[in-house]
Amino acid sequence: MSFAKSRFLPGLLTILLVGGLAYLAFLYFKDTTPPAASISPDKPAVGAETEFTATASDPSGLRGLSVIAEQGGKRVVLAQLGNGGTSPLETTFTLADSGLEDGQVKISLRAVDASLHNFGDGNVAELTRTYSYDTRNPRISLLTGTHNLNRGGSSLALYNLDEKAASGIQVGDRFFPGHQLPSGVHAVLFAFPYDMELADFNPLLVARDSAGNMRKRSIPFHANDRSYPHDVINVPDSFLERKMVQYEEEYPDYSPLETYLKVNREMRKRNRAKLVDISRETASRVLWEGHFNRLSNSKTMAGFGDRRTYRYNGEVIDHQTHLGVDLASVRNAQVDAAATGRIVHAGFFGIYGQSVIIDHGIGLMTLYSHLSQIDVEPGQEVDSGDIVGRTGATGLAGGDHLHFGVLVAGLPVNPLEWWDPNWLENNFFGKLRQATATQ
């Protein structure tokens, strides 16, 4: 070996060594960031059936993810994923089989990435959440006896709960929310829906606490079936040409007949869904006293629950149900508030035209439709008898009249009951006085 070669090799080895060390240092310090990790749900109280989700991710990949519960010195492994190197990692679990007792529980997540940091052990992410663990269902004490309802009618149930919980009555796929009154008693107005078969009507009182624990119980009731009249309504071209201009902006490319069918079917469905949304603005107390007023000096032109067949040029084009009472008086008659409450809607409302909705508390509202003039604004408080507008023929009305509706949690119910002082005393105010007197 020449002298030049003997001097070259040590230099090359030094370069390789330094380069290798530099590369190892690059790998070591390339990723010094812990994995991103999370535990859900992000709420203070959980139950046995609450589903937790633990996730972790890292650009270097993950060596493992573990979740441990701790309570009073007891440690329980809830989930463990390991050594796949994949990212992200996610696991779901519950505390149902954990053996933990009700009370505070600490849940900790530990995730390790696949980097060379920390002398090859990787970066570690640790996350801890403390929850209140509650496995006991709420207790419901019913305060009212048998609940009597007619198809399309209403009833009031009163009850107590032993803890704070969302509650109400479930009837099929409809839910009627309960409200805690100032006295502490819980009240729920519910209905025998106009479109439900008698055999399917089975109201259940339900309560769900913040941990997700639920209690269901049946309530005593007596339900009466009833039939409603059937009407045939002819739809002339003159009506279509006169009325469909109200809906041209929403249905600009349709003929008057096509627009009418869109409004009578699709818009009607959306309007009724919107009534349920509006019902959530109700006050958690009773805002009125006494029975509800009827439009003065008026004649009933159509009743609640009337089944309607619509014809055009002698052919059937649609079927709908009339869910209010049509009252006719003089043209542009003054419309007064049926009872004390707060205005929650005042303006154009689809098939109902110019309309006012008044909230009377605990899910009960009244609807005044087809108005020619509105004299109130949303948020305004009104007393029984205050003028809210004037009758008209806006929306799908064929002539000047008031469509008066009563709504329970957004579902139209028969107004005749709410005009009847005896019905109100037996089914509402009498129950309310008896229940609150025992508190």
SULRAKA-V950441 format. One record per pair of residues at least 6 apart in sequence whose C-alpha atoms are under 6 Angstrom apart, sorted by sequence separation. I is the first residue (numbers start at 0). J is the second residue. D is the distance in Angstrom with one decimal. If there is no record, write none. Layout:
I/J/D, I/J/D
This chain:
68/74/5.6, 115/121/5.4, 168/174/5.9, 179/185/4.2, 207/213/4.3, 309/315/5.8, 310/316/5.5, 347/353/4.2, 358/364/4.4, 392/398/5.1, 405/411/5.7, 406/412/5.8, 68/75/5.1, 114/121/4.8, 168/175/5.2, 178/185/5.4, 206/213/5.6, 309/316/5.7, 346/353/5.2, 347/354/5.9, 357/364/5.4, 392/399/4.6, 405/412/5.7, 67/75/5.6, 113/121/5.6, 167/175/5.5, 178/186/5.3, 206/214/5.3, 309/317/5.1, 346/354/5.5, 357/365/5.3, 391/399/4.4, 67/76/4.5, 112/121/5.4, 167/176/4.3, 177/186/5.4, 205/214/5.6, 345/354/5.8, 356/365/5.6, 391/400/5.7, 405/414/5.5, 67/77/5.5, 112/122/5.5, 167/177/4.2, 177/187/4.3, 205/215/4.4, 308/318/4.7, 345/355/4.5, 356/366/4.6, 390/400/5.5, 66/77/5.4, 111/122/5.7, 166/177/5.3, 204/215/5.7, 307/318/5.6, 344/355/5.4, 355/366/5.9, 390/401/5.4, 39/51/5.5, 66/78/5.1, 111/123/4.6, 204/216/5.3, 243/255/5.9, 307/319/5.3, 344/356/5.0, 355/367/5.2, 375/387/5.5, 39/52/5.3, 65/78/5.5, 110/123/5.7, 143/156/5.9, 203/216/5.6, 307/320/5.8, 343/356/5.7, 354/367/5.5, 374/387/5.0, 38/52/5.8, 65/79/4.3, 110/124/5.2, 143/157/5.7, 175/189/5.7, 203/217/4.7, 306/320/4.7, 342/356/5.9, 343/357/5.8, 354/368/4.4, 374/388/4.9, 38/53/4.6, 64/79/5.7, 109/124/5.7, 142/157/5.3, 305/320/5.8, 342/357/4.5, 373/388/4.2, 37/53/5.8, 64/80/5.0, 109/125/4.6, 142/158/4.9, 239/255/5.5, 304/320/5.9, 305/321/5.2, 341/357/5.4, 353/369/5.3, 372/388/5.1, 37/54/5.4, 63/80/5.4, 108/125/5.6, 141/158/4.3, 304/321/5.3, 340/357/5.9, 341/358/5.2, 351/368/5.2, 352/369/4.9, 353/370/5.0, 372/389/5.1, 36/54/5.5, 63/81/3.9, 108/126/5.1, 140/158/5.4, 303/321/5.9, 304/322/5.5, 340/358/5.3, 351/369/5.6, 371/389/5.7, 36/55/4.2, 62/81/5.6, 63/82/5.5, 107/126/5.6, 140/159/5.0, 303/322/5.0, 340/359/4.6, 370/389/5.6, 371/390/5.6, 35/55/5.4, 62/82/4.3, 107/127/4.3, 139/159/5.8, 303/323/4.6, 370/390/4.5, 371/391/4.2, 35/56/5.3, 106/127/5.7, 139/160/5.0, 303/324/5.3, 370/391/4.4, 34/56/5.5, 62/84/5.1, 106/128/5.4, 138/160/5.7, 302/324/4.6, 369/391/5.3, 34/57/4.8, 61/84/4.7, 105/128/5.8, 138/161/5.6, 301/324/5.7, 369/392/5.1, 60/84/5.0, 61/85/5.6, 105/129/4.4, 301/325/5.0, 369/393/4.5, 60/85/5.2, 61/86/5.7, 104/129/5.7, 159/184/5.6, 300/325/5.2, 369/394/5.8, 60/86/5.0, 104/130/5.4, 159/185/5.8, 299/325/5.8, 300/326/5.8, 103/130/5.7, 158/185/5.2, 299/326/4.8, 103/131/4.6, 157/185/5.6, 298/326/5.4, 102/131/5.5, 103/132/5.9, 157/186/4.6, 297/326/5.6, 298/327/5.2, 56/86/5.2, 102/132/5.1, 156/186/5.9, 297/327/5.1, 56/87/4.2, 101/132/5.0, 156/187/5.4, 297/328/4.5, 345/376/5.8, 55/87/5.6, 101/133/5.1, 155/187/5.8, 170/202/4.8, 345/377/5.9, 55/88/5.4, 155/188/4.6, 169/202/5.7, 344/377/5.4, 368/401/5.9, 54/88/5.6, 70/104/5.1, 154/188/5.8, 169/203/5.2, 343/377/5.0, 368/402/5.0, 54/89/4.3, 69/104/5.9, 154/189/5.6, 168/203/5.4, 342/377/4.9, 367/402/5.9, 53/89/5.7, 69/105/5.1, 153/189/5.7, 168/204/4.5, 342/378/5.2, 367/403/5.0, 53/90/5.4, 68/105/5.6, 153/190/4.3, 167/204/5.8, 168/205/6.0, 342/379/5.3, 366/403/5.6, 52/90/5.8, 68/106/4.4, 152/190/5.6, 167/205/5.6, 341/379/5.7, 366/404/4.7, 52/91/4.5, 67/106/5.7, 152/191/5.7, 166/205/5.5, 341/380/4.3, 365/404/5.6, 51/91/5.4, 67/107/5.3, 151/191/5.4, 166/206/4.1, 340/380/5.9, 341/381/6.0, 365/405/4.5, 51/92/5.3, 66/107/5.6, 150/191/5.2, 151/192/5.1, 165/206/5.6, 340/381/5.5, 352/393/4.6, 364/405/5.9, 365/406/6.0, 50/92/5.8, 51/93/6.0, 66/108/4.5, 151/193/4.1, 164/206/5.9, 165/207/5.3, 339/381/5.6, 352/394/3.5, 364/406/5.1, 50/93/5.1, 65/108/5.8, 150/193/5.5, 164/207/5.3, 339/382/4.2, 351/394/4.9, 363/406/5.7, 49/93/5.8, 65/109/5.3, 164/208/4.2, 339/383/4.6, 350/394/4.9, 363/407/4.9, 48/93/6.0, 64/109/5.8, 292/337/4.3, 338/383/4.0, 350/395/5.4, 362/407/5.5, 64/110/4.4, 291/337/4.9, 337/383/5.7, 362/408/4.8, 47/94/5.1, 63/110/5.7, 291/338/5.5, 336/383/5.3, 47/95/4.4, 63/111/5.5, 336/384/5.0, 62/111/5.6, 335/384/4.9, 336/385/5.4, 61/111/5.9, 62/112/5.4, 335/385/5.1, 61/112/4.1, 62/113/5.4, 287/338/6.0, 335/386/4.2, 60/112/5.7, 61/113/5.1, 287/339/4.8, 334/386/5.6, 335/387/5.6, 60/113/5.2, 334/387/5.9, 59/113/5.4, 286/340/5.7, 334/388/5.3, 59/114/5.7, 334/389/5.2, 333/389/4.5, 332/389/5.2, 331/389/5.1, 332/390/5.3, 331/390/4.6, 331/391/5.8, 147/220/5.7, 149/222/5.6, 286/359/5.1, 327/400/4.6, 145/219/4.8, 146/220/4.3, 147/221/4.8, 148/222/4.8, 149/223/4.6, 150/224/5.3, 286/360/5.4, 326/400/5.7, 145/220/4.8, 147/222/5.9, 150/225/6.0, 285/360/4.8, 326/401/5.1, 136/212/5.0, 229/305/5.7, 231/307/5.7, 233/309/5.9, 234/310/5.9, 284/360/5.3, 325/401/5.6, 136/213/5.4, 137/214/5.9, 227/304/5.7, 228/305/5.1, 229/306/4.6, 230/307/4.8, 231/308/4.8, 232/309/4.9, 233/310/4.8, 234/311/5.2, 281/358/5.9, 283/360/5.9, 284/361/5.7, 325/402/4.5, 136/214/5.6, 227/305/5.5, 229/307/5.8, 231/309/6.0, 233/311/6.0, 282/360/4.5, 283/361/5.1, 324/402/5.7, 281/360/5.3, 282/361/5.8, 324/403/5.3, 323/403/5.5, 281/362/5.5, 323/404/4.5, 44/130/5.6, 46/132/5.7, 43/130/5.2, 44/131/4.6, 45/132/5.2, 46/133/5.0, 47/134/5.7, 27/115/5.1, 46/134/5.1, 27/116/5.0, 33/122/4.8, 322/411/6.0, 33/123/5.3, 34/124/5.6, 33/124/5.2, 180/284/5.4, 178/283/5.4, 303/413/5.9, 291/417/5.7, 291/418/5.0, 290/418/5.7, 278/408/5.3, 290/420/5.3, 278/409/5.2, 275/409/4.0, 274/409/4.7, 46/210/4.8, 45/210/4.1, 46/211/5.9, 44/210/4.7, 175/408/5.8, 152/412/5.5, 151/412/5.2, 152/413/5.5, 151/413/5.6
